[in-house]
Amino acid sequence: MIAANAYPTDLQDLLNRLSYKSPHDIANIERAYFKAQAAHEGQTRKSGEPYFTHCVAVAGILADLNMDSDTIAAGLLHDVLEDTDVTEEELIDEFGVEVARLVEGVTKLTKLPIKSISNNTEHARTRVVNKELEYFRKMFLMMDDDVRVVLVKLADRLHNMRTLGFMPEQKQKRTAQETLDIFAPLANRLGIWQLKWELEDLCFRYMEPEAYRAIAKSLDERRGDRENYVQSVANRLRVELDKYNIADVSITGRPKHIYSIYRKMQRKGVALEQIYDVRAVRVIVEKEEHCYLVLGIVHRLWRPIPGEFDDYIAAPKDNFYRSLHTSVYDDHGKTLEVQIRTRDMHEHAEYGIAAHWRYKEGKQSERDEAFEKRIAYLRHLMDDDSDTREDAETFLDRMKSEVFQDRVYAFTPKGDIIDLPVGATPIDFAYHIHTDVGHRCRGAKVHGRLIGLDYQLKTGDQVQVLTAKRGGPSMDWLNQDLGYVKTSRARSKIKAWFRRQNRDKHIALGREALERELKRLGVLEKLSFDSIAHMFDLDKAEDLLTAIGAGDITGAQITGKVLEEEHRVKKDEELEERLMRPSTRKSASVDEGVTITGTSGLLVSMAKCCSPAPGDEIIGYVTRGRGVTVHRADCPNMTALPERERSRLLDVAWGHVTEEHRYSVSLEVIANDREGLLRDISTMIADEKVNISTVNVKTRQQIAVLSLILDIADSQQLTRIIRKIESIPNVVEAHRRNHA
């Protein structure tokens, strides 16, 4: 160890803050100091200072938080893996696994830029969202693994903000906005007031320099008056506290940071003079019961302002902050805010999650209950919604609205605390209790009084949700202009409900429409719904049916896809056939308008089993002794043909078709029986100049099944006839069928 009088000034200053550390810890920090100093030799910052000054400053911030020696050493070394030749193996050898792991964690966060794209295209915006999402997830994973990584990152960001003045103005504003969006709220969620308020004030200084200077100047001009005022309040209060033998009391002015004042001025639309807590005192006592005793004394001395009391001891904030807050009118009618808390509450309020190491130095495995609750809360924030998977942008919206915004704390009738973002409504409250409660919410009461569903809840509200026995949410709840819903959680639950309702309906409609279309094409038995879904690049049949039922996929599109697929299959088979047998035969014969490729002089006939007609996809089959029969390509007899027989199939095509030539096809019509039904169908077919060669009618329980054989010119004429038949009253459906 180097003699104390030989220490560099900045190292001596750092060690002076570490009087609570053991000699072993001091030695560890010394070695980290000199390791980092040597590694960053020759590197400078924008200010011209040696880069190493930043590392010492980060370690100093962590020391002020009373962090453990490993974390302070990691603060000194946090940039060596990224910016120098030092390796992780070196860190493990010299400082141990804990320090190396912390430095590596900070390095991983540093390598994830949050916003690096400035153009506003959709593609660029998606990339920015994905980068933000990656950063958030990585940060929360680090928090779950070891929250000290994030504390080092916060200290790093704080010192960068302190020295931001050396950066170009555009960089200043971008970094300040990023810090205000992510790092200051994160410090707040971790309960570290010391970091939160300074980060926010520094951001405000660069984002709104004129407003910052105006408020800072006003506060500075009145500092003397404010200090005298606080002293007079403290003296008055001490006299009363002495009467109740409340000893070891600390009464101080409560510092109010500039950004908080500005936000309150903006939110309430008032001037600085009208902000209650510019004049504020903090009373710190030893015991919790003394907090409520002091509150009673304050309210006896000065008149409380209605609606300005918060009990964060009975109902702590989600970052585990505990204190009593009240605002009163003083003897001169001015507003005064008073905070009352114990010393332990004050420690946790100032240092948040870092307070764990103030009491657990050297015993990291002994996590106290408060620490475990904080870690569990942070882990919960990363959980996926149980009802619906969020995309990247939804996740970020939820993080920013539900994690990084101010909160309100409302109560159930049983006294359970419900933690919600500011602006939350009874609907948000209901969905926080349970999804089903949210769906069935029809009204609410606050403190027993009926309120509107767009009412914005306040801390301390006791909320009773009024529900129906059944039913679901209203689509109006999703209208942001109406203000019914604030939280992304409730919004996603509502959207999921409507998706489910519409999905069931659309699936039923889609199934009916798809079966009807496939029957019309004569391929119902041949193609599975899943296979058709894949034609549309959909994963499963339900997605296909939903799209059809919603009108996103039409019958014409289905027909096109099916025919396209059949054509593709035909081409594949043609290729396979060319590879398997000679292709030297070029002659063709013509019979009944059919051109048969690859044969010469063979007898050609139409297959009776499927009755192909011009317009149908067809295929030829070489029979034994009876020439070639032509089948529809989807003929069940052909699709079921054994593999050993498939070499006898021929590619055929329709040749010239005369207007006089007719082809027999079989049609089945299902209808609710009525008088004149057959007449109406026959008349319609006759109007199409189509002959009915055979008709058979079967009736059972008022359901009529008509089997018709028509002589048609082509498949287009058949499709037209089917559509017209289905438009006849009482007809349920009509479809082409194979002969028995």
N, C-alpha and C positions, 0 to 999 in steps of 0.2 A: 504494500500500500504506500502511496506517495505521502510524504509529510504534508500536513494541512497547510503550512505556510507556503508550500510549493504549488498549490492548486491554482489553476487558472481562475480568474475572477468569476466567470459564469458557472464553473463547476462548484466553486465554493458557495455561490449564492444558491445553487440547486441543493447542495448538501445541507445548507442551513435550514431548509424547509423540511428536512428529513430527520429531525432529532428523535423521532419516535422509532426509527429503524434500528435494527441490530447491526453490529459490525460486519457480519456476513453480508447483509443486504447492501450496506454502504459500499463494500468492496465490489459487489456485483454491479452496482450502478457505476462505480468508477471505471471498471473494465469496459462497460458498454460505452461510456463517454469517449474513452480514448480509441476504442475500436471504430466507432462512428466518425470521429474526428479524422482519423487516418483514412478511412474509406472515402470520405467526401472531400479530401484535400484537393484544392484547385477549383472546386465547383462553386459557383456564385448564384445569387438570386437576382431578380429583376432590379432590386434596390442597389445592387453592387456589393452587398454584404456577403460574407462566406455562407454557403448553403447550410453549413453545420449549425449556424445560429438558429435556424428553424427547428432543427432536431432538439436542441437544448430547450427552446421555448415550449415545444410540445411536451417534453418531459416535465417542465415546470408546471404546466397546466395540470398534468396528471398528479404531480406531487401536491398541488393545492387541493386536489380532491382526496388526498391521503390514500392514493392507490398503493397497491403492494409493489415490492421492488421489481418483480418480473415485468409488471405492466410499465413501470417507469423506464426500465431497461429497454423494453420493446419500443417505447416512445422515442428514445435516443436512436434506436436502430431501425425505425420503421421504414426508411427509404433505401436501406443498403442493398436489399435483394433486387430492387428495380433499377436503381441508378448507379450501382457500383459493381465491382467484380466479386464481392463477397458472396459465398454460396450458403445454401441452407445447411449443408453438412458442417461448415465452419461454425455457424451459429450454434448448432447442436453440441459440437465438441467444446466450445468455449463458454456457452451460457445455459446449455441444457435444452431439453425438448420443449418445455413450456414457453420460453422466450422465443425460440425458433418458430413455434407454431403460431404465436401471436403476430410475429413479424410477417410470416407467410400469409396469414389471414388478412392483414392490412394491405399487403401487396395485391392480393386477389381483388379486393374492393377497389383499389386504385386503378387497376387495369380495366375496369368496367366503366367507360365513359357514359354519363347519363344522357346528355344531349350533345350530339356532335354533328347534327344536320340542320341547316338553316332554311332550306327551301321548303315550300309548303305543299308539295305534291302529295297525293294519297299514299304513294309508295314510300316517300320519305317520312311521312307522318307515322306510317305503320312501323318503319324501322326505328323511329324515335321511341314509340310506345314499347316496342319489344326490348330496346336497350334499357328503358326505365324499369320495365318488368324484371329483366334479368338482374338489374342492380338491386331492386327491392328484395327479390327472392334470395340473392346471394347474401345481402345484408342480414336478412332475418335468419337464414341458415347459420350464419356466423354467430348471431345472437344466441341461437339455440345451443350452438356448440360451446361458445365462450364469449359472453357479452363484453369482455374486456377488449376484444378486437374492435368493436364498435365505439367503445369509449376512447381508444387511441385515435380512431378515425375522426371522432367529434373534436378531440383536442387538436388534431392536424387541421381540420377545417376552421376552427376558431382562430388559430394563429394566422392561417392564410387570409381570413377576413380582416384581422388586425392590420395586415400589411397589404391590403388590396389596393391601396392608393397608388402603388407603383405600376399597376396594370393599366392598359388602355381603357377608356370609358366604356366601350361596348363590352369588353371582358368583365369589367366591374359589375355592370348591370346584370349580365348573364349569370355570373357566379353568385351575386346577391339573390337573384330570383330563385336559383337552384337551392341555395342555402335556406331561404325562407320557406320553400315548398317542402323540403325534405329534412334537412339537418336540424333546424331549430325545433320543428314539431317532434322530431325523434328524441331530442334532448328532453322535451316536455313529457313525452310518453315514458321515458326512462326516469322521470321525476327529478331531473338535475336542473334546478332553477338557475344555479350559477352560470351554466352554459347557455341555457335557453334565452335568458334576458339579454345577454351580451350579443349572442348571435343575431337576435331580432333587431336590436338597436343598430348594429353594424350594417345589416341588410338595409334597414330603413334609411340610414345615412347615405348610401349609394344609390338607392332607388328613388328617393324623394328628398334630395339634398336641401331644397328650400324649406319644406315643411319641417324637416329635422332641425335645421338651424333655428327656425322660428320658435319651436317648442323648447329646444335646449336653452336658447337665450332667455326666454320667459322664466324657465325654471331657475336658471342661474341668477337672474336679477332678484328673484324672490327667495333665494336660498337662506339669507340671514333671517328674514321674517319667518320663514318656515321652521328654521331651527329654534327660534325663540318660542314659536307657537307650540312646537312639540315639547319643549322643556316645560312650559306652563301646564300643558295637559298632563305630562308625566308627574309633575309635582302635585297637582290636584288629585290624581289617581292614587299616588302613593299614600297620601293622608288617609284615604278611605281603606286601602288595603291593609294598612297598619292596624286598623281597628279590628280586623279579622285575623290578625297574626299570620298573614301570608308573607313568608320571608323568601329570600333568594329569588326575587322578581327582577326581571330585566325589562325596562320600558324604553324603547327606542323609536325613532322615526323610521317608517318603513319606506325604503327606496322604491320609487315608481319609475320604471324604465320608459323611455320616450316613445317607443313603438306602441306600447300598451295604451298610453295616453292618447296617441293619435288614433288608434283603432276605436277607442271608446268615443272620441269626439266624432268620428265618421259614423259610427253605428247609431249614436243618439242624436246626431245633428246639432251638437251644442258647442259652445266655446270652451276654452281651457278652464275658465273660472267656474264652470258648471260641473266639472268632473269631481265626483265625490271624493275619490281616494287619492287626489293630489295631496290633500292633508290627511295623513295616515300615521298611525302608531301601531307598534307590535308589542304585545305583552307576552313574555315567556316565563312560565312558571314550572315548578318541579313535578306536580302531580296532575293527573287528568281531571280529578274532581275540582281542583282549583280553577280550571278553565271555566267551568260553568258558574262557579262562585264569582269570578271576575266579571263574567258576562252580566250577571245580575247587578253587580255594583255599577258597571258602565251604564246599564239601562236605567238605574235609579238616578245617576248623576245627570244624564242627558237623554233627551227624548229620542227613541229609536225611529228611524225612517221606515214606514211600511214597505214590505216586500224586499228589504235590503238586508236580510239575515240569512246566512247559510251555515248549516251544521255539517262540516266535512269530517267531524270526528265520528258521529254516528253513521254517516254515509260518506266514506272516503271517495275521492275521485278515482277514476280507473287507473291512474298512475300512482295510486296509494297515498296521495297527499291527504293530510289530516290537519284540520285547524277549524276554529270558529271565526266567522266573518260577520261583522255587523256595521252598519252605518247609522250615525246619530246626528242630531242637530246640537251643536255646542252652545255655550252660554250666550254667544253672540248671533246665534241663528245660522252659523256656517256649518257646512257638512263636514263630518269627520268619519273616516273609516278606522275601525279597530280590529286587529287580528289577535287572536288569543290561542296559544298552543304551549305544549310542554317542550322541554329541551330536546327530548328524543324525537318528537314530531318535527321540530325545527331542523334537526340534523337530516332527517329523511326528506324534508321539503327542499333543503338547499342542495343536497348531494344525491338524492334519489337512490337509484340502484347502486351507485358507488359507495353509499353508506355501509353496504355490506362489508367492504374491505376495511372500513374504519374500525370495525369491531372484530373482524375475523382474520386479522393479519396473520399470515403463515398457516392458516387452517382453511384452505379453500374448499375442502370437502364438506365442511360443516356449514352448509347453506341454511340460513335461518328461514323461518316460515315466510316472511315478507318477500325475501329474495325468490323463493320458489314460486310464490304467487305471481310475481312479476314475470318470471320466465315462462310460466304456464300461460299467462295472458298473451305474451308476445307470440308464443307458439300457436295459440288459438287463432291469432290474426291471419296466419298463413293457411289455415285449414280451408279446403274447398267446400263450397256450399253443398249440402247433402242432396238438394233437389235438382240442381242444375250446374253444369260445368261452365265456368266463366272464361271468356276470351281475355286476351291481354288487356284490352282497353277497359273492360268492365272491372277487372281486378284492380287496375290502377285507380279508377274512379272510387272504388270501395276503400282502397287504402287511404286516398287523400281525403275522402269525406268522412269516413268512420274512424280512421286511426289518427289522422293528423289535424283534426279540427277540434274546436272547443266542444265541451260536452255539457249535457244536462243530466240530472239524476232524479228520476221520478220513482214512485213507489207503487207497488201493487197493494190491493186492500189488505193483504197479509203482512205488508211491511217489507217485502223483498225489493231490493234496489234494481232498477233497470237503467243501464247506462246507454245513452243515445247522443248523437251529435246535436249541436244547437240547431233549432229549426224543426226538430222531429215532431211528428204529429201522433194522435192516438192510433192511427193505422200502423205507423212504424212501431209504436209500443206493442200493439197486438201481435204483429209478426215477430217481434223479439221474444214474446212469451212462447208462442208456438205457431207454426205455419197454419194449422187448422183454425186457430183463434183469429188469425189475420183474415183468412178467407171468409169467415162467418161474421166478421165485425160489422155491426150496423149502427153503432153509436158509442158514446163514451160519456162518463161523468168524471169531473175533477172536483175532489172534496165534496162529492155528493151532488154537484150541480151539473146539469146537462150542458155539454159544449159541442161545438161543431167538429166534424172530422178534420177540418183544416186548421184547427187550433194548434198553435205552437207551444209545446210543453215547456214548463219552467222547472228549474231545480226545486225539489220539495213537493211538487204536485203528486197527490195520491190519485191514481187513475184506475177507474173501473171500466172495463171493456164490456159493452153490451153486444151480445151475439144472437144470431138466428140459429135455429136447430139445423138448418141445412142451407145450401146455396153457396155462392162464390163471390169474388170481388167484382167491383164495377170497373168497366173500361175507363171511366172518368178518372179513376185514381192514378192512371198513368199520364194524365194531362198535367204537365209541369206548371202550366199557367194557373191551374186551379189550386195548386199547393197542397194536395192531399198526402203526398209521400215525399219524404226527404232522403231516406236511406236507400242505398243500392241493394241492400239485403231484401227489404220489402218489395222494391221494384222488380227484382229478379224473381221473387216468389210469385208475384202477380202475373208476370209474363209467362212463367212456367205453367201456371194454372190455365191460362187462356190457350197456350200451346197444346196442353193435354186435352182440353175440351174440344178445340177445333180439330185436333189430330184424330180423335175417335170418330168424329163426324165425317171428316174428310176420308179416313180409311174406308168407312162403310160406303160412301159415295164412289170412291175410287175403285173399290172391288167390283161394284155393280157395273161401272162403266167399262172397266178393263175386260171383264168376262164377256160383256156384250160385244165389245170390239173384236175379241179373239174368236168368238163364235162366228161372227160375221166373216172373218178371214178364214175360218175353218181350221184354226191352229190351237184351239183351246186345250186339247189333250196333248199337244205336242210340246208346248213351251211352258216352262214353270215361271211363276211370277218373279222369282229371284233372277232367273236368266234375263228377263226383260228389264229388271231393275239395273242389271249390269250394263245393258245396252245404253242406259242413260247415265252411266258412271255413278250410280247410287249403290250403297252398300247392301241394302236389303229390300225385300218386297214392301215392308211397311212404309219406307220412305217413298217408294214409287206410288203406292196407293194414296198416300197423303198428298203428293204433288198432283196426281190426277184429280182427286176430290176437290183440291183447292183451285183447280183450273190452270195450274202451271204447266201441265202436260195435257195436250189435246188428243182426241182420237186420231186425227190426221198424223200427228207426230208418232203415235204408237204404230200406225200402219206403215209409215215410212221406215221406222226403225226395224220392224219385223221383216219387211221386204228387203231392206238393206242387209240384214243379218242372213236371211236366206240366200241372197245373192252372193254374200261372202262365203257362206258354207259351200255353195255350188261351185264357186271358183276354186276353193280349196280342193274339193273332190275332183274337179276337172284336172287340176294340176297333178293330183295323185294318180288319176287314171292315165294321164299322158306318160307319167313315169313308169307305170306298170305294164303298159301294152303298146304295140306299134301304132303310129299315127299316120300310116301311108295311105289309108283309104280316104278318098276325097269325094266320092259320088254321093248323091242324095236322091231319095225318092219322095214323091209328093202324093199324099192321099188325104182326103178330107181337109185340105188346107194345112197339113202338117209337113214341115220340112224336117227330115231326119238326117242328122249329120253322121257320116262315117259308115253308111250302109248303101247298098245298091240293090234295087229290085225286090225289097222285102215287103210283105203284106203289112199294112198299118191299120190299126183299129183303136177306137177310143175305149178305155177301160170302163166297164159298167160299175165298178165298185166306188169310183169317186167322180165320174162324169166330168172330166175337165172341159173347160170352155175357154175360148180366146181371152187372153188377159191373165189367165192363171199361170203361175210358174209350173212347168211340166217336166216330166222325165220319161224316157222310154225304157221298156223292159223287153229283152229278147226272150220270147217264149219258145217252147219246144214244139216246133211244127206249125205254129200259128202266127208266125211273123213277130211284129213288134206291137205291143200294146202301150198306149200313151196314158200315163197317170198324172194326176196332180202331184206336185213335188211333196206336198204334205200328206199324201195318201197314207193312211195307217198301214196298208199292206206293204208299201215301199219303205216306210221308216222302220218297220219291224222285220225287214228282210234280213235273213242270216248273212253273216259276213262272207260265207263261201259263195253266196249267190250275187253279191254286189258287183262282181266283175261283169255281170250281164246287163248292167244299167248303161243306158246311152244318153248323151246330151241331145235334147231335141229342142226345136224352136218352132213357133207358129209362123207359117208362111202366109201367102196371100189368102185372105178370107173374103169370100163373096157375101154380098148382102143377103142372098137367099139361103145361105147355109145356116143351119140351126144345130144347137148342141143341147142334149138333155142334162138337166141338173135337178138335184133333189132338194126340196125346201121343206122346213118344218116350221109351223106357226102355232104358238101357244097363246090362248086367249080365254077370257071369261065368256062363257057361252051366252049368246043372245040370238034373238030372231033376226034373220037377215045377214048374219055374220059372213057366211060363205058367199052369199050374193055380192056383198060389198067387196070382198077380196077378189072374187072372180071378175067383177066389173073393172076394178082397178088394173088387174093384170091384162085384161082385154084392151084397155085403153093404151097400154104399152105395146100393143100389137104382138103379144106373146101368147103362144098356145099352151094350154094346160093339157098334157097328154094323160096324166093320171092324177086322181084326187082321192084321198081316203081321210075320213073324219072319225075320230074317237072322242067320246064325251064321258067324263066321270066327275061326279060331284060338281057340276056346273063349270068344269074346266074342259075346254075343247082343244084337241091336238089335231091339227090338219097336216097331212103329209101330201105334198104336191110334187109332181115332176113337170118341169117347165122346159119348153124348147126356146132357148135364148140365143142371142147373137154373140154375146161376149160377157165377161165377168163384170164390166162396168154397168151393163144393163141389169145384171142380177143385183148388184149393190143398190142401184136406184130403186128397184122393185122392193127389196127388203126394207129400205127406209120408208117407202110409201106405205107398205103393209103395216109397219109399226106405228104409223100415224093414224091408222083406222081405230075408231073407238073400241074399247074392250080388248084390243090386242096387247098382250104382255110383251112378247118378243117374237122375232122371226130370225132364223139362221139357216145357213146352208148345212146340209148333212150328207154323209156318205150313204150309199145304198146299203140295205141290209145284206 
